Amino acid sequence: MSETSICREVPQLLTSFIDTFVDYSFSGFILPQKQPKQTLTPIQTRYTSPERLIAIGDLHGDLEKSKQSFKLAGLIDNSDRWIGGNTTVVQIGDVLDRGDDEIQILYFLEKLKHEALKSGGLIITMNGNHEIMNVDGDFRYVTPASLNEFRVWTSWFNIGNSMKNMCSGMDKKIQDDIYKGVPSVFPGIRKEFHQGFRDRIAALRPNGPISRRFISENPTILVIGDSVFVHGGLLKNHVEYGLERINNEVRDWVNGLKGRLSPDYLRGRDSVVWLRRFSEELARKCDCSGLEHVLATIPGAKRMIMGHTIQQVGINGVCENKAIRIDVGMSKGCSDGLPEVLEINRNSSELRVLTSNPAFLARKYSNAAIKTDGQKEGLLIPQPKQIEVKS
């Protein structure tokens, strides 16, 4: 049998092998390859309460702090393998920008998703404003090292496409030039960064290989039991528009089915990924009445959990703990904060903050009840202060 006929017989098998080779060469992980979908399935928006729920805030390109967060919650061992059993994890978005390990984190989370499923667990990654910005082509917050990371990933991806092109029976659509339509020169950008920008656009634009694989299936809004998760916040008009509708429209846009620019409800200060009305520095400035009205329109909802605005004091709650803010600025590209995660157990009405440095918090907040195992009971920080971050 000739080489050409073999390729005609096993194109999907060969494609999967080459994609696995590319994954391993870049990340060191062997990941299951997803089969191309004939039709897009709806994004699941609502889940029942799990036995144990962990919420993790913005990661911003810091792989080491990302791993520390998972270890803090007892979800991975020292070899970075899943040990979290049937725990459900929500990462509330903003994996991208400000740090150097963006694609590495995407691969790390993808690996853990598969490991968790085998144990009855679940990891859900969400869209933050920085995922939306990057698919939109807004690269204001990239680092030089992250541009190099995209250059390295794209080099491996193109090697894989060259390998596929050796077989004439392969589906040519899979091997389309990822740079098609992407400029090679960027006025106003230093010349040494032009290729990095080109690689990043090619990988992250709508229907780009990174955005399609790692971002397109992210929910933008999530309801788990009595908790509503969203990166920035929800207003009455968002709920009226439809939570499921928003999730599915964002999925379609990331997959290249809704034009180049993101939908209006993803852009602007009152959008679902940019809103800060419930994240003000002083609790009295938060729009608690507006929050209560929004929660009342979502059946069973008791609280909104959000990231996006760095909480210098760590995870905290305002509006009678109906607004829970979990972005602690842990990335070295932000405020290099101490990792903290939120824990919700189904059989307990109490929310707990798991912190990586209870001694630090005990010194700074003498009224915060802290257990010696790094667990801070409840949400007992009275008047949280923040550092202002506009993105």
Solvent accessible surface area in square Angstrom, and as a share of the most:
residue,aa,sasa,rsa
1,M,178,0.79
2,S,67,0.43
3,E,113,0.51
4,T,53,0.31
5,S,32,0.20
6,I,81,0.41
7,C,5,0.03
8,R,154,0.56
9,E,124,0.55
10,V,55,0.32
11,P,42,0.27
12,Q,75,0.33
13,L,124,0.62
14,L,47,0.24
15,T,7,0.04
16,S,28,0.18
17,F,128,0.53
18,I,3,0.02
19,D,40,0.21
20,T,30,0.18
21,F,77,0.32
22,V,10,0.06
23,D,3,0.01
24,Y,122,0.46
25,S,36,0.23
26,F,23,0.09
27,S,18,0.12
28,G,42,0.41
29,F,49,0.21
30,I,125,0.63
31,L,6,0.03
32,P,74,0.46
33,Q,38,0.17
34,K,100,0.43
35,Q,108,0.48
36,P,89,0.56
37,K,106,0.45
38,Q,174,0.77
39,T,107,0.62
40,L,64,0.32
41,T,77,0.45
42,P,104,0.65
43,I,17,0.09
44,Q,100,0.44
45,T,5,0.03
46,R,103,0.38
47,Y,55,0.21
48,T,122,0.71
49,S,42,0.27
50,P,25,0.16
51,E,72,0.32
52,R,54,0.20
53,L,6,0.03
54,I,0,0.00
55,A,2,0.01
56,I,0,0.00
57,G,0,0.00
58,D,3,0.02
59,L,1,0.00
60,H,9,0.04
61,G,1,0.01
62,D,5,0.02
63,L,35,0.17
64,E,94,0.42
65,K,26,0.11
66,S,0,0.00
67,K,40,0.17
68,Q,63,0.28
69,S,0,0.00
70,F,0,0.00
71,K,78,0.33
72,L,47,0.24
73,A,4,0.03
74,G,39,0.38
75,L,0,0.00
76,I,6,0.03
77,D,37,0.19
78,N,140,0.72
79,S,65,0.42
80,D,27,0.14
81,R,139,0.51
82,W,21,0.07
83,I,99,0.50
84,G,11,0.10
85,G,31,0.30
86,N,82,0.42
87,T,3,0.02
88,T,11,0.06
89,V,0,0.00
90,V,0,0.00
91,Q,0,0.00
92,I,0,0.00
93,G,0,0.00
94,D,1,0.01
95,V,6,0.04
96,L,0,0.00
97,D,0,0.00
98,R,51,0.19
99,G,7,0.07
100,D,66,0.34
101,D,46,0.24
102,E,0,0.00
103,I,0,0.00
104,Q,49,0.22
105,I,0,0.00
106,L,13,0.06
107,Y,1,0.00
108,F,2,0.01
109,L,4,0.02
110,E,10,0.05
111,K,24,0.10
112,L,0,0.00
113,K,48,0.20
114,H,43,0.19
115,E,45,0.20
116,A,0,0.00
117,L,108,0.54
118,K,176,0.75
119,S,59,0.38
120,G,55,0.53
121,G,4,0.04
122,L,52,0.26
123,I,8,0.04
124,I,12,0.06
125,T,10,0.06
126,M,2,0.01
127,N,0,0.00
128,G,0,0.00
129,N,0,0.00
130,H,0,0.00
131,E,3,0.01
132,I,3,0.01
133,M,10,0.04
134,N,1,0.00
135,V,0,0.00
136,D,30,0.15
137,G,32,0.31
138,D,38,0.20
139,F,16,0.07
140,R,160,0.58
141,Y,57,0.22
142,V,28,0.16
143,T,29,0.17
144,P,87,0.55
145,A,48,0.37
146,S,0,0.00
147,L,8,0.04
148,N,70,0.36
149,E,16,0.07
150,F,0,0.00
151,R,104,0.38
152,V,48,0.28
153,W,9,0.03
154,T,1,0.01
155,S,50,0.32
156,W,73,0.25
157,F,37,0.15
158,N,48,0.25
159,I,78,0.39
160,G,2,0.02
161,N,12,0.06
162,S,69,0.44
163,M,58,0.26
164,K,8,0.03
165,N,73,0.37
166,M,137,0.61
167,C,9,0.05
168,S,72,0.46
169,G,27,0.26
170,M,7,0.03
171,D,78,0.40
172,K,115,0.49
173,K,158,0.67
174,I,60,0.30
175,Q,15,0.07
176,D,79,0.41
177,D,91,0.47
178,I,17,0.09
179,Y,34,0.13
180,K,153,0.65
181,G,77,0.74
182,V,11,0.06
183,P,71,0.44
184,S,66,0.43
185,V,97,0.56
186,F,23,0.09
187,P,128,0.80
188,G,86,0.82
189,I,59,0.30
190,R,156,0.57
191,K,171,0.73
192,E,109,0.49
193,F,48,0.20
194,H,24,0.11
195,Q,81,0.36
196,G,6,0.06
197,F,29,0.12
198,R,55,0.20
199,D,2,0.01
200,R,0,0.00
201,I,31,0.15
202,A,1,0.01
203,A,0,0.00
204,L,0,0.00
205,R,56,0.21
206,P,19,0.12
207,N,74,0.38
208,G,3,0.02
209,P,15,0.09
210,I,0,0.00
211,S,0,0.00
212,R,101,0.37
213,R,57,0.21
214,F,14,0.06
215,I,1,0.00
216,S,5,0.03
217,E,80,0.36
218,N,11,0.06
219,P,7,0.04
220,T,0,0.00
221,I,0,0.00
222,L,0,0.00
223,V,7,0.04
224,I,4,0.02
225,G,26,0.25
226,D,39,0.20
227,S,2,0.01
228,V,0,0.00
229,F,0,0.00
230,V,0,0.00
231,H,0,0.00
232,G,1,0.01
233,G,0,0.00
234,L,0,0.00
235,L,22,0.11
236,K,97,0.41
237,N,86,0.44
238,H,5,0.02
239,V,25,0.14
240,E,116,0.52
241,Y,76,0.29
242,G,20,0.19
243,L,3,0.02
244,E,66,0.30
245,R,126,0.46
246,I,0,0.00
247,N,0,0.00
248,N,33,0.17
249,E,34,0.15
250,V,1,0.01
251,R,26,0.09
252,D,23,0.12
253,W,0,0.00
254,V,1,0.00
255,N,20,0.10
256,G,35,0.34
257,L,116,0.58
258,K,110,0.46
259,G,50,0.48
260,R,104,0.38
261,L,113,0.56
262,S,2,0.01
263,P,29,0.18
264,D,113,0.59
265,Y,30,0.12
266,L,0,0.00
267,R,109,0.40
268,G,44,0.43
269,R,210,0.77
270,D,59,0.31
271,S,2,0.02
272,V,0,0.00
273,V,0,0.00
274,W,48,0.17
275,L,1,0.01
276,R,46,0.17
277,R,98,0.36
278,F,2,0.01
279,S,3,0.02
280,E,68,0.30
281,E,76,0.34
282,L,52,0.26
283,A,31,0.24
284,R,192,0.70
285,K,119,0.50
286,C,10,0.06
287,D,47,0.24
288,C,38,0.23
289,S,86,0.55
290,G,22,0.21
291,L,0,0.00
292,E,79,0.35
293,H,87,0.39
294,V,3,0.02
295,L,9,0.05
296,A,85,0.66
297,T,57,0.33
298,I,3,0.02
299,P,110,0.69
300,G,59,0.57
301,A,16,0.12
302,K,125,0.53
303,R,26,0.10
304,M,0,0.00
305,I,0,0.00
306,M,0,0.00
307,G,1,0.01
308,H,5,0.02
309,T,5,0.03
310,I,4,0.02
311,Q,1,0.01
312,Q,102,0.46
313,V,11,0.07
314,G,6,0.06
315,I,1,0.00
316,N,1,0.00
317,G,11,0.11
318,V,8,0.05
319,C,15,0.09
320,E,148,0.66
321,N,60,0.31
322,K,57,0.24
323,A,0,0.00
324,I,0,0.00
325,R,1,0.01
326,I,0,0.00
327,D,4,0.02
328,V,8,0.05
329,G,2,0.02
330,M,1,0.00
331,S,2,0.01
332,K,132,0.56
333,G,35,0.34
334,C,37,0.22
335,S,49,0.32
336,D,80,0.42
337,G,16,0.16
338,L,65,0.32
339,P,4,0.03
340,E,4,0.02
341,V,0,0.00
342,L,0,0.00
343,E,6,0.03
344,I,21,0.11
345,N,44,0.22
346,R,128,0.47
347,N,138,0.71
348,S,52,0.33
349,S,113,0.73
350,E,75,0.34
351,L,15,0.07
352,R,44,0.16
353,V,0,0.00
354,L,6,0.03
355,T,2,0.01
356,S,52,0.33
357,N,50,0.25
358,P,34,0.21
359,A,58,0.45
360,F,74,0.31
361,L,5,0.03
362,A,49,0.38
363,R,179,0.65
364,K,105,0.44
365,Y,32,0.12
366,S,111,0.71
367,N,89,0.46
368,A,10,0.08
369,A,45,0.35
370,I,41,0.21
371,K,80,0.34
372,T,143,0.83
373,D,97,0.50
374,G,7,0.06
375,Q,34,0.15
376,K,1,0.00
377,E,57,0.26
378,G,9,0.09
379,L,18,0.09
380,L,77,0.38
381,I,8,0.04
382,P,86,0.54
383,Q,131,0.58
384,P,0,0.00
385,K,129,0.54
386,Q,20,0.09
387,I,53,0.27
388,E,108,0.49
389,V,28,0.16
390,K,142,0.60
391,S,3,0.02
